Amino acid sequence: MPLAHDPSPTVGPPLLWVGLLALVTIGVLAWLRARRSPRTSDAPEREALFAVAALTLGAAAVHALLIPASAREDALFGAAFVVFAAAQGAWGLSLLTRPSARVLRAAVWGNAAIAGIWLLSRTAGLPVGPEPWVPEAVAASDLVTAFFELAASVLGAALAGASPHLRRVGWRGVSPRSQAMAVLLGAAALAAVLGGG
């Protein structure tokens, strides 16, 4: 029988719903601002780098929220989620503040590897844990996180091949559309966790 994740985060559900509402509101406001702003094409690499960072940070956030539930299922799973969240958080923040080709490659390969582990756990099962080689059930948070990881890997790989010189990118250094996308990705991640895992 597949194991079902208990998506109960450590923060109380009402606080998470308030956070979700705030993220959606900020995303909508940024989207409305983007509709009034002139479109600039002076730095598509900055937009792509920001997207890779936002997707990676979104995956890190989901992993961080699910650490308690994963640890209850198996201590090794909990430890893996700590490592995944920490690594993805470090890659995402580094891409925003001190981007380098090395960090971008680490994010590309790391996100792809984590998505590969997830795919194995849902198709053949992992060789460790309470039920070795038994596939786990797929949850909404799994699909959202895997999408974030694979999209970050594909976009990051394309960026690494097209742009050898990466410049620092921050919230104000990208278009309102990218800002809205980042906030709405956060809202999607939070909604997936709140929606039952």
Secondary structure, DSSP 8 states (H G I E B T S, - for coil): ---------SS-HHHHHHHHHHHHHHHHHHHHHHHHS----S-HHHHHHHHHHHHHHHHHHHHHHTHHHHHHH-HHHHHHHHHHHHHHHHHHHHHHHS--HHHHHHHHHHHHHHHHHHHHHHHT--SSSSSTT------HHHHHHHHHHHHHHHHHHHHHHH-S------GGGS-HHHHHHHHHHHHHHHHHHHTT-
